[in-house]
Amino acid sequence: MKKSHGSAFQAPQIELAQCQICRGKAFIKGVFYDLACIQCNASGWVVAETGEALQLHDLVMQLSFKLQEAQRKVEALKRASTTSIGKHYELNNRLGAGGSNYTGD
């Protein structure tokens, strides 16, 4: 076993799931007004394996991980959509007169 001192060098990524009580909305319906969900500390997210709420400092870090992942996916989709438009005009789809390229313009 390797000796180590202090905290870990990298924070572990914890798998999160939506809270079953508030269904990810962070609030539950009261009689007269909405109440903060106490099961998930009003975040809408719990640990997927245990269903327990995270401490606030851990929750901020895990939500940052999820946000960064979502931003990477959005950027990948933006790059994919801009390249596919140009490829449509470059390729011959043989739908025009005499088998030529038809672009619909």
MOPAC internal coordinates of N, CA, C and O (Angstrom, degrees):
PM7 1SCF
backbone

  N    0.0000 0     0.00 0     0.00 0    0    0    0
  C    1.4435 1     0.00 0     0.00 0    1    0    0
  C    1.5214 1   108.57 1     0.00 0    2    1    0
  O    1.2310 1   120.74 1   -45.24 1    3    2    1
  N    1.3093 1   116.20 1   134.76 1    3    2    1
  C    1.4485 1   121.79 1  -176.59 1    5    3    2
  C    1.5296 1   110.01 1   -84.07 1    6    5    3
  O    1.2310 1   120.80 1   -44.57 1    7    6    5
  N    1.3141 1   116.08 1   135.43 1    7    6    5
  C    1.4565 1   120.87 1   178.41 1    9    7    6
  C    1.5181 1   109.62 1   -76.03 1   10    9    7
  O    1.2310 1   120.90 1   -38.75 1   11   10    9
  N    1.3053 1   115.89 1   141.25 1   11   10    9
  C    1.4596 1   120.16 1   175.46 1   13   11   10
  C    1.5234 1   108.61 1  -145.60 1   14   13   11
  O    1.2310 1   121.02 1   -30.40 1   15   14   13
  N    1.3009 1   115.66 1   149.60 1   15   14   13
  C    1.4525 1   122.22 1   179.13 1   17   15   14
  C    1.5194 1   108.19 1  -124.84 1   18   17   15
  O    1.2310 1   120.51 1   -33.18 1   19   18   17
  N    1.3015 1   116.63 1   146.82 1   19   18   17
  C    1.4548 1   120.63 1   177.06 1   21   19   18
  C    1.5187 1   111.76 1    78.19 1   22   21   19
  O    1.2310 1   121.62 1    15.25 1   23   22   21
  N    1.3236 1   114.51 1  -164.75 1   23   22   21
  C    1.4592 1   119.63 1  -177.32 1   25   23   22
  C    1.5251 1   110.96 1   -81.94 1   26   25   23
  O    1.2310 1   120.77 1   -11.52 1   27   26   25
  N    1.3050 1   116.14 1   168.48 1   27   26   25
  C    1.4624 1   121.97 1  -179.80 1   29   27   26
  C    1.5320 1   109.83 1   -67.51 1   30   29   27
  O    1.2310 1   120.82 1   -26.59 1   31   30   29
  N    1.3287 1   116.04 1   153.41 1   31   30   29
  C    1.4598 1   120.59 1  -179.55 1   33   31   30
  C    1.5197 1   111.93 1   -74.36 1   34   33   31
  O    1.2310 1   120.03 1   148.86 1   35   34   33
  N    1.3174 1   117.54 1   -31.14 1   35   34   33
  C    1.4579 1   121.35 1   179.03 1   37   35   34
  C    1.5239 1   109.08 1  -125.83 1   38   37   35
  O    1.2310 1   121.18 1   -39.95 1   39   38   37
  N    1.3161 1   115.34 1   140.05 1   39   38   37
  C    1.4559 1   119.98 1   178.58 1   41   39   38
  C    1.5283 1   108.81 1   -78.32 1   42   41   39
  O    1.2310 1   119.96 1   -45.69 1   43   42   41
  N    1.3319 1   117.67 1   134.31 1   43   42   41
  C    1.4653 1   119.28 1   179.09 1   45   43   42
  C    1.5267 1   110.61 1   -73.52 1   46   45   43
  O    1.2310 1   121.02 1   -35.60 1   47   46   45
  N    1.3131 1   115.65 1   144.40 1   47   46   45
  C    1.4547 1   120.09 1   176.97 1   49   47   46
  C    1.5218 1   108.18 1   -90.20 1   50   49   47
  O    1.2310 1   120.53 1   -56.26 1   51   50   49
  N    1.3109 1   116.59 1   123.74 1   51   50   49
  C    1.4624 1   123.54 1  -177.59 1   53   51   50
  C    1.5217 1   108.04 1   -99.44 1   54   53   51
  O    1.2310 1   120.81 1   -45.07 1   55   54   53
  N    1.3217 1   116.06 1   134.93 1   55   54   53
  C    1.4643 1   120.54 1   178.00 1   57   55   54
  C    1.5286 1   108.58 1   -73.40 1   58   57   55
  O    1.2310 1   120.74 1   -55.79 1   59   58   57
  N    1.3486 1   116.19 1   124.21 1   59   58   57
  C    1.4581 1   121.78 1  -178.48 1   61   59   58
  C    1.5213 1   110.44 1  -106.47 1   62   61   59
  O    1.2310 1   121.62 1   -26.74 1   63   62   61
  N    1.3230 1   114.50 1   153.26 1   63   62   61
  C    1.4665 1   121.37 1   175.56 1   65   63   62
  C    1.5228 1   107.83 1  -136.06 1   66   65   63
  O    1.2310 1   120.54 1   -21.64 1   67   66   65
  N    1.3151 1   116.57 1   158.36 1   67   66   65
  C    1.4587 1   119.83 1   177.64 1   69   67   66
  C    1.5174 1   109.92 1   -68.69 1   70   69   67
  O    1.2310 1   120.99 1   -35.60 1   71   70   69
  N    1.3066 1   115.72 1   144.40 1   71   70   69
  C    1.4621 1   122.11 1   178.32 1   73   71   70
  C    1.5322 1   108.99 1   -65.18 1   74   73   71
  O    1.2310 1   120.64 1   -46.19 1   75   74   73
  N    1.3172 1   116.39 1   133.81 1   75   74   73
  C    1.4626 1   120.80 1  -178.90 1   77   75   74
  C    1.5279 1   112.47 1   -76.27 1   78   77   75
  O    1.2310 1   120.29 1   155.22 1   79   78   77
  N    1.3168 1   117.06 1   -24.78 1   79   78   77
  C    1.4593 1   120.78 1  -178.12 1   81   79   78
  C    1.5297 1   110.95 1   -73.80 1   82   81   79
  O    1.2310 1   120.45 1   128.11 1   83   82   81
  N    1.3400 1   116.74 1   -51.89 1   83   82   81
  C    1.4677 1   120.51 1  -177.49 1   85   83   82
  C    1.5233 1   112.81 1   -99.11 1   86   85   83
  O    1.2310 1   119.84 1   177.76 1   87   86   85
  N    1.3328 1   117.92 1    -2.24 1   87   86   85
  C    1.4676 1   124.40 1  -179.41 1   89   87   86
  C    1.5289 1   112.30 1    57.81 1   90   89   87
  O    1.2310 1   120.64 1  -141.62 1   91   90   89
  N    1.3448 1   116.37 1    38.38 1   91   90   89
  C    1.4548 1   121.45 1   175.44 1   93   91   90
  C    1.5113 1   114.95 1    81.80 1   94   93   91
  O    1.2310 1   119.13 1  -174.65 1   95   94   93
  N    1.3234 1   119.26 1     5.35 1   95   94   93
  C    1.4659 1   121.65 1  -176.99 1   97   95   94
  C    1.5248 1   113.05 1   -93.04 1   98   97   95
  O    1.2310 1   119.61 1   168.03 1   99   98   97
  N    1.3281 1   118.34 1   -11.97 1   99   98   97
  C    1.4688 1   124.95 1   178.39 1  101   99   98
  C    1.5281 1   113.43 1    74.86 1  102  101   99
  O    1.2310 1   119.61 1   171.55 1  103  102  101
  N    1.3101 1   118.35 1    -8.45 1  103  102  101
  C    1.4611 1   121.63 1   178.78 1  105  103  102
  C    1.5194 1   109.79 1  -132.75 1  106  105  103
  O    1.2310 1   121.15 1   -29.79 1  107  106  105
  N    1.3138 1   115.40 1   150.21 1  107  106  105
  C    1.4590 1   121.07 1   173.95 1  109  107  106
  C    1.5155 1   108.47 1  -119.08 1  110  109  107
  O    1.2310 1   120.45 1   -25.85 1  111  110  109
  N    1.3157 1   116.75 1   154.15 1  111  110  109
  C    1.4557 1   121.90 1  -178.13 1  113  111  110
  C    1.5228 1   109.74 1   -75.53 1  114  113  111
  O    1.2310 1   121.13 1   -55.95 1  115  114  113
  N    1.3145 1   115.44 1   124.05 1  115  114  113
  C    1.4499 1   121.40 1   170.92 1  117  115  114
  C    1.5112 1   108.62 1   -94.77 1  118  117  115
  O    1.2310 1   120.06 1     5.12 1  119  118  117
  N    1.3006 1   117.50 1  -174.88 1  119  118  117
  C    1.4581 1   120.90 1   178.83 1  121  119  118
  C    1.5251 1   110.39 1   -68.88 1  122  121  119
  O    1.2310 1   120.48 1   135.10 1  123  122  121
  N    1.3275 1   116.68 1   -44.90 1  123  122  121
  C    1.4588 1   120.16 1  -176.19 1  125  123  122
  C    1.5257 1   113.38 1  -111.36 1  126  125  123
  O    1.2310 1   119.47 1   155.68 1  127  126  125
  N    1.3401 1   118.62 1   -24.32 1  127  126  125
  C    1.4551 1   121.26 1  -176.94 1  129  127  126
  C    1.5234 1   109.22 1  -154.65 1  130  129  127
  O    1.2310 1   120.91 1   -12.42 1  131  130  129
  N    1.3266 1   115.86 1   167.58 1  131  130  129
  C    1.4630 1   121.03 1   179.90 1  133  131  130
  C    1.5242 1   110.62 1   -75.03 1  134  133  131
  O    1.2310 1   120.87 1   -38.69 1  135  134  133
  N    1.3341 1   115.94 1   141.31 1  135  134  133
  C    1.4590 1   122.53 1   178.91 1  137  135  134
  C    1.5186 1   109.30 1  -113.98 1  138  137  135
  O    1.2310 1   120.41 1   -35.09 1  139  138  137
  N    1.3277 1   116.82 1   144.91 1  139  138  137
  C    1.4572 1   121.11 1   176.39 1  141  139  138
  C    1.5272 1   108.84 1   -66.75 1  142  141  139
  O    1.2310 1   120.64 1   -44.26 1  143  142  141
  N    1.3285 1   116.38 1   135.74 1  143  142  141
  C    1.4617 1   121.22 1   180.00 1  145  143  142
  C    1.5309 1   108.93 1   -72.41 1  146  145  143
  O    1.2310 1   120.37 1   -55.21 1  147  146  145
  N    1.3275 1   116.90 1   124.79 1  147  146  145
  C    1.4660 1   120.05 1  -179.29 1  149  147  146
  C    1.5211 1   111.59 1   -86.51 1  150  149  147
  O    1.2310 1   119.66 1   164.14 1  151  150  149
  N    1.3237 1   118.26 1   -15.86 1  151  150  149
  C    1.4626 1   121.26 1   179.17 1  153  151  150
  C    1.5233 1   111.74 1   -67.83 1  154  153  151
  O    1.2310 1   120.22 1   143.92 1  155  154  153
  N    1.3455 1   117.18 1   -36.08 1  155  154  153
  C    1.4721 1   121.42 1  -175.40 1  157  155  154
  C    1.5297 1   112.61 1  -117.08 1  158  157  155
  O    1.2310 1   119.42 1  -165.56 1  159  158  157
  N    1.3196 1   118.71 1    14.44 1  159  158  157
  C    1.4706 1   123.32 1  -176.46 1  161  159  158
  C    1.5236 1   111.30 1    57.93 1  162  161  159
  O    1.2310 1   119.94 1  -143.38 1  163  162  161
  N    1.3060 1   117.72 1    36.62 1  163  162  161
  C    1.4665 1   124.76 1   177.78 1  165  163  162
  C    1.5237 1   112.27 1    57.30 1  166  165  163
  O    1.2310 1   120.59 1  -141.02 1  167  166  165
  N    1.3312 1   116.48 1    38.98 1  167  166  165
  C    1.4644 1   120.46 1   177.13 1  169  167  166
  C    1.5254 1   111.78 1  -112.90 1  170  169  167
  O    1.2310 1   120.15 1   153.38 1  171  170  169
  N    1.3137 1   117.31 1   -26.62 1  171  170  169
  C    1.4557 1   121.11 1  -176.90 1  173  171  170
  C    1.5138 1   113.14 1    89.30 1  174  173  171
  O    1.2310 1   119.67 1   177.01 1  175  174  173
  N    1.3492 1   118.24 1    -2.99 1  175  174  173
  C    1.4563 1   122.89 1  -176.35 1  177  175  174
  C    1.5171 1   110.71 1  -126.06 1  178  177  175
  O    1.2310 1   120.92 1   -39.10 1  179  178  177
  N    1.3350 1   115.84 1   140.90 1  179  178  177
  C    1.4593 1   123.09 1   175.64 1  181  179  178
  C    1.5278 1   108.31 1  -134.09 1  182  181  179
  O    1.2310 1   120.78 1   -12.69 1  183  182  181
  N    1.3329 1   116.11 1   167.31 1  183  182  181
  C    1.4627 1   120.87 1   176.44 1  185  183  182
  C    1.5259 1   107.56 1   -67.01 1  186  185  183
  O    1.2310 1   119.81 1   -50.02 1  187  186  185
  N    1.3246 1   117.97 1   129.98 1  187  186  185
  C    1.4661 1   122.25 1  -174.34 1  189  187  186
  C    1.5291 1   111.82 1   -63.54 1  190  189  187
  O    1.2310 1   119.69 1   140.89 1  191  190  189
  N    1.3208 1   118.20 1   -39.11 1  191  190  189
  C    1.4650 1   121.14 1  -175.86 1  193  191  190
  C    1.5199 1   112.83 1   -72.60 1  194  193  191
  O    1.2310 1   120.39 1   136.76 1  195  194  193
  N    1.3289 1   116.87 1   -43.24 1  195  194  193
  C    1.4636 1   120.07 1  -172.01 1  197  195  194
  C    1.5192 1   114.06 1  -105.71 1  198  197  195
  O    1.2310 1   119.58 1   156.66 1  199  198  197
  N    1.3287 1   118.40 1   -23.34 1  199  198  197
  C    1.4515 1   121.29 1  -176.91 1  201  199  198
  C    1.5139 1   113.20 1    79.98 1  202  201  199
  O    1.2310 1   119.97 1  -168.74 1  203  202  201
  N    1.3277 1   117.65 1    11.26 1  203  202  201
  C    1.4568 1   121.74 1  -179.67 1  205  203  202
  C    1.5220 1   110.62 1   -89.97 1  206  205  203
  O    1.2310 1   120.96 1   -25.82 1  207  206  205
  N    1.3191 1   115.76 1   154.18 1  207  206  205
  C    1.4565 1   121.07 1   177.32 1  209  207  206
  C    1.5191 1   109.51 1   -76.79 1  210  209  207
  O    1.2310 1   120.85 1   -31.67 1  211  210  209
  N    1.3284 1   115.97 1   148.33 1  211  210  209
  C    1.4581 1   121.88 1   176.43 1  213  211  210
  C    1.5293 1   110.03 1   -85.59 1  214  213  211
  O    1.2310 1   120.90 1   -25.07 1  215  214  213
  N    1.3298 1   115.89 1   154.93 1  215  214  213
  C    1.4586 1   119.85 1   170.53 1  217  215  214
  C    1.5277 1   107.69 1   -65.88 1  218  217  215
  O    1.2310 1   120.16 1   -25.91 1  219  218  217
  N    1.3207 1   117.29 1   154.09 1  219  218  217
  C    1.4552 1   120.34 1  -173.16 1  221  219  218
  C    1.5243 1   113.06 1   -61.67 1  222  221  219
  O    1.2310 1   119.22 1   139.73 1  223  222  221
  N    1.3289 1   119.10 1   -40.27 1  223  222  221
  C    1.4667 1   119.64 1   179.94 1  225  223  222
  C    1.5308 1   110.95 1   -68.56 1  226  225  223
  O    1.2310 1   119.67 1   146.50 1  227  226  225
  N    1.3328 1   118.24 1   -33.50 1  227  226  225
  C    1.4652 1   120.86 1   175.71 1  229  227  226
  C    1.5238 1   110.97 1   -72.33 1  230  229  227
  O    1.2310 1   120.72 1   143.93 1  231  230  229
  N    1.3262 1   116.23 1   -36.07 1  231  230  229
  C    1.4575 1   120.94 1  -179.41 1  233  231  230
  C    1.5246 1   111.02 1   -64.56 1  234  233  231
  O    1.2310 1   120.13 1   138.55 1  235  234  233
  N    1.3157 1   117.35 1   -41.45 1  235  234  233
  C    1.4676 1   121.05 1   178.99 1  237  235  234
  C    1.5273 1   110.08 1   -60.82 1  238  237  235
  O    1.2310 1   120.56 1   136.10 1  239  238  237
  N    1.3249 1   116.53 1   -43.90 1  239  238  237
  C    1.4603 1   120.82 1  -179.13 1  241  239  238
  C    1.5368 1   110.95 1   -65.75 1  242  241  239
  O    1.2310 1   119.60 1   136.34 1  243  242  241
  N    1.3213 1   118.37 1   -43.66 1  243  242  241
  C    1.4565 1   121.56 1  -178.71 1  245  243  242
  C    1.5287 1   111.48 1   -67.74 1  246  245  243
  O    1.2310 1   120.19 1   141.36 1  247  246  245
  N    1.3344 1   117.25 1   -38.64 1  247  246  245
  C    1.4625 1   119.96 1   177.29 1  249  247  246
  C    1.5315 1   110.80 1   -67.82 1  250  249  247
  O    1.2310 1   120.11 1   147.45 1  251  250  249
  N    1.3167 1   117.40 1   -32.55 1  251  250  249
  C    1.4600 1   120.53 1   174.55 1  253  251  250
  C    1.5231 1   110.54 1   -64.31 1  254  253  251
  O    1.2310 1   120.05 1   139.22 1  255  254  253
  N    1.3359 1   117.51 1   -40.78 1  255  254  253
  C    1.4644 1   120.93 1   176.29 1  257  255  254
  C    1.5247 1   110.68 1   -59.87 1  258  257  255
  O    1.2310 1   120.37 1   135.39 1  259  258  257
  N    1.3538 1   116.89 1   -44.61 1  259  258  257
  C    1.4632 1   120.76 1  -179.37 1  261  259  258
  C    1.5280 1   110.98 1   -65.32 1  262  261  259
  O    1.2310 1   120.16 1   141.39 1  263  262  261
  N    1.3352 1   117.30 1   -38.61 1  263  262  261
  C    1.4543 1   120.92 1   179.40 1  265  263  262
  C    1.5260 1   111.09 1   -66.39 1  266  265  263
  O    1.2310 1   120.04 1   137.55 1  267  266  265
  N    1.3147 1   117.54 1   -42.45 1  267  266  265
  C    1.4586 1   121.17 1   178.67 1  269  267  266
  C    1.5279 1   110.91 1   -63.21 1  270  269  267
  O    1.2310 1   120.38 1   140.05 1  271  270  269
  N    1.3275 1   116.88 1   -39.95 1  271  270  269
  C    1.4692 1   121.09 1   177.63 1  273  271  270
  C    1.5266 1   110.92 1   -63.88 1  274  273  271
  O    1.2310 1   120.46 1   137.43 1  275  274  273
  N    1.3330 1   116.73 1   -42.57 1  275  274  273
  C    1.4635 1   120.85 1   179.44 1  277  275  274
  C    1.5235 1   110.65 1   -65.53 1  278  277  275
  O    1.2310 1   120.13 1   140.72 1  279  278  277
  N    1.3422 1   117.35 1   -39.28 1  279  278  277
  C    1.4565 1   120.14 1   178.20 1  281  279  278
  C    1.5269 1   111.93 1   -65.03 1  282  281  279
  O    1.2310 1   120.38 1   142.71 1  283  282  281
  N    1.3434 1   116.89 1   -37.29 1  283  282  281
  C    1.4677 1   119.67 1   176.70 1  285  283  282
  C    1.5216 1   110.78 1   -64.06 1  286  285  283
  O    1.2310 1   120.21 1   140.39 1  287  286  285
  N    1.3379 1   117.21 1   -39.61 1  287  286  285
  C    1.4649 1   120.06 1   178.87 1  289  287  286
  C    1.5186 1   111.87 1   -66.30 1  290  289  287
  O    1.2310 1   120.36 1   140.17 1  291  290  289
  N    1.3354 1   116.92 1   -39.83 1  291  290  289
  C    1.4590 1   120.92 1   178.54 1  293  291  290
  C    1.5197 1   110.40 1   -63.43 1  294  293  291
  O    1.2310 1   120.16 1   135.24 1  295  294  293
  N    1.3245 1   117.31 1   -44.76 1  295  294  293
  C    1.4698 1   120.85 1   178.78 1  297  295  294
  C    1.5202 1   111.08 1   -62.61 1  298  297  295
  O    1.2310 1   119.99 1   140.22 1  299  298  297
  N    1.3401 1   117.63 1   -39.78 1  299  298  297
  C    1.4613 1   120.59 1   178.53 1  301  299  298
  C    1.5290 1   110.67 1   -64.88 1  302  301  299
  O    1.2310 1   119.88 1   140.72 1  303  302  301
  N    1.3169 1   117.83 1   -39.28 1  303  302  301
  C    1.4602 1   121.12 1   178.33 1  305  303  302
  C    1.5233 1   111.15 1   -68.20 1  306  305  303
  O    1.2310 1   120.19 1   142.65 1  307  306  305
  N    1.3288 1   117.24 1   -37.35 1  307  306  305
  C    1.4650 1   119.93 1   177.45 1  309  307  306
  C    1.5226 1   110.83 1   -63.95 1  310  309  307
  O    1.2310 1   120.56 1   137.13 1  311  310  309
  N    1.3395 1   116.53 1   -42.87 1  311  310  309
  C    1.4629 1   119.98 1   179.34 1  313  311  310
  C    1.5227 1   110.57 1   -65.69 1  314  313  311
  O    1.2310 1   119.94 1   140.61 1  315  314  313
  N    1.3189 1   117.72 1   -39.39 1  315  314  313
  C    1.4637 1   120.83 1  -178.80 1  317  315  314
  C    1.5236 1   111.15 1   -68.38 1  318  317  315
  O    1.2310 1   119.64 1   142.77 1  319  318  317
  N    1.3300 1   118.29 1   -37.23 1  319  318  317
  C    1.4667 1   120.08 1  -177.06 1  321  319  318
  C    1.5232 1   111.58 1   -72.92 1  322  321  319
  O    1.2310 1   119.15 1   146.68 1  323  322  321
  N    1.3232 1   119.23 1   -33.32 1  323  322  321
  C    1.4633 1   120.07 1  -179.39 1  325  323  322
  C    1.5199 1   111.67 1   -74.48 1  326  325  323
  O    1.2310 1   119.56 1   148.33 1  327  326  325
  N    1.3165 1   118.44 1   -31.67 1  327  326  325
  C    1.4604 1   119.96 1   179.78 1  329  327  326
  C    1.5190 1   111.48 1   -78.57 1  330  329  327
  O    1.2310 1   119.09 1   150.76 1  331  330  329
  N    1.3189 1   119.34 1   -29.24 1  331  330  329
  C    1.4624 1   120.43 1  -177.58 1  333  331  330
  C    1.5286 1   111.74 1   -72.74 1  334  333  331
  O    1.2310 1   119.63 1   152.17 1  335  334  333
  N    1.3229 1   118.32 1   -27.83 1  335  334  333
  C    1.4628 1   120.84 1   179.20 1  337  335  334
  C    1.5235 1   109.76 1   -67.39 1  338  337  335
  O    1.2310 1   119.72 1   135.69 1  339  338  337
  N    1.2993 1   118.15 1   -44.31 1  339  338  337
  C    1.4560 1   121.97 1   179.73 1  341  339  338
  C    1.5112 1   112.40 1   -66.52 1  342  341  339
  O    1.2310 1   120.13 1   143.14 1  343  342  341
  N    1.3155 1   117.35 1   -36.86 1  343  342  341
  C    1.4632 1   120.78 1  -179.74 1  345  343  342
  C    1.5210 1   111.33 1   -65.56 1  346  345  343
  O    1.2310 1   120.03 1   148.20 1  347  346  345
  N    1.3177 1   117.55 1   -31.80 1  347  346  345
  C    1.4656 1   120.99 1  -179.86 1  349  347  346
  C    1.5291 1   110.53 1   -61.26 1  350  349  347
  O    1.2310 1   120.08 1   141.29 1  351  350  349
  N    1.3200 1   117.45 1   -38.71 1  351  350  349
  C    1.4520 1   120.70 1  -178.58 1  353  351  350
  C    1.5189 1   112.59 1   -80.18 1  354  353  351
  O    1.2310 1   119.68 1   156.42 1  355  354  353
  N    1.3114 1   118.21 1   -23.58 1  355  354  353
  C    1.4566 1   121.03 1  -178.29 1  357  355  354
  C    1.5254 1   112.83 1   -82.12 1  358  357  355
  O    1.2310 1   119.73 1   147.67 1  359  358  357
  N    1.3063 1   118.12 1   -32.33 1  359  358  357
  C    1.4589 1   121.68 1  -176.14 1  361  359  358
  C    1.5242 1   110.78 1   -83.35 1  362  361  359
  O    1.2310 1   120.28 1   -32.37 1  363  362  361
  N    1.3247 1   117.07 1   147.63 1  363  362  361
  C    1.4497 1   122.67 1   177.39 1  365  363  362
  C    1.5229 1   108.29 1   -88.88 1  366  365  363
  O    1.2310 1   120.22 1   -64.33 1  367  366  365
  N    1.3243 1   117.19 1   115.67 1  367  366  365
  C    1.4544 1   120.70 1   179.87 1  369  367  366
  C    1.5288 1   112.71 1   -94.73 1  370  369  367
  O    1.2310 1   119.86 1   177.09 1  371  370  369
  N    1.3327 1   117.87 1    -2.91 1  371  370  369
  C    1.4623 1   125.43 1   174.74 1  373  371  370
  C    1.5312 1   112.40 1    56.80 1  374  373  371
  O    1.2310 1   119.98 1  -147.44 1  375  374  373
  N    1.3212 1   117.64 1    32.56 1  375  374  373
  C    1.4577 1   121.12 1   178.48 1  377  375  374
  C    1.5264 1   112.69 1  -102.62 1  378  377  375
  O    1.2310 1   120.22 1   176.04 1  379  378  377
  N    1.3167 1   117.18 1    -3.96 1  379  378  377
  C    1.4635 1   121.30 1  -179.11 1  381  379  378
  C    1.5215 1   111.49 1   -86.92 1  382  381  379
  O    1.2310 1   121.28 1     3.70 1  383  382  381
  N    1.3298 1   115.15 1  -176.30 1  383  382  381
  C    1.4470 1   121.78 1  -179.78 1  385  383  382
  C    1.5290 1   110.44 1   -63.44 1  386  385  383
  O    1.2310 1   119.98 1   -50.70 1  387  386  385
  N    1.3053 1   117.65 1   129.30 1  387  386  385
  C    1.4540 1   122.58 1   178.76 1  389  387  386
  C    1.5325 1   113.35 1    68.12 1  390  389  387
  O    1.2310 1   120.30 1  -156.84 1  391  390  389
  N    1.3231 1   117.02 1    23.16 1  391  390  389
  C    1.4718 1   120.25 1   179.18 1  393  391  390
  C    1.5109 1   113.24 1    81.29 1  394  393  391
  O    1.2310 1   120.12 1  -164.93 1  395  394  393
  N    1.3311 1   117.37 1    15.07 1  395  394  393
  C    1.4660 1   119.68 1   179.10 1  397  395  394
  C    1.5342 1   110.17 1   -81.44 1  398  397  395
  O    1.2310 1   121.16 1    -5.29 1  399  398  397
  N    1.3125 1   115.39 1   174.71 1  399  398  397
  C    1.4524 1   121.15 1  -178.37 1  401  399  398
  C    1.5226 1   110.98 1   -74.74 1  402  401  399
  O    1.2310 1   119.70 1   -48.14 1  403  402  401
  N    1.3134 1   118.17 1   131.86 1  403  402  401
  C    1.4568 1   123.07 1   177.33 1  405  403  402
  C    1.5308 1   107.75 1  -116.02 1  406  405  403
  O    1.2310 1   120.44 1   -56.80 1  407  406  405
  N    1.3280 1   116.77 1   123.20 1  407  406  405
  C    1.4696 1   120.88 1  -178.52 1  409  407  406
  C    1.5055 1   112.87 1  -106.22 1  410  409  407
  O    1.2310 1   118.79 1   169.77 1  411  410  409
  N    1.2968 1   119.92 1   -10.23 1  411  410  409
  C    1.4474 1   122.46 1   178.31 1  413  411  410
  C    1.5109 1   114.20 1    85.44 1  414  413  411
  O    1.2310 1   120.09 1  -171.60 1  415  414  413
  N    1.3279 1   117.44 1     8.40 1  415  414  413
  C    1.4738 1   120.85 1  -179.52 1  417  415  414
  C    1.4903 1   110.88 1   -80.22 1  418  417  415
  O    1.2310 1   120.10 1   180.00 1  419  418  417

